[in-house]
């Protein structure tokens, strides 16, 4: 499985997204890009089951148990395309 974080303009600032879910905004492109790279690195840390909490596209929060398997994660800088 593979996922891709996209860095782009959002709400008059910069942010990153996974599918249709956006991160918090950042004051600069470089900070948003660094945060996306950090999220991608953390996404690939595996080996242990974990309880994860995330926000869905509709704004609701979900908590679930995740197996130790982790996807490959990439970052695409949409500002450079």
Secondary structure, 3 states (H helix, E strand, C coil): CEEEEEEEEECCEEEEEECCEECCCECCHHHHHHHHHHHHHHHCCCCCCEEEEEECCCCCEEEEEECCCCCEEEEEEHHHC
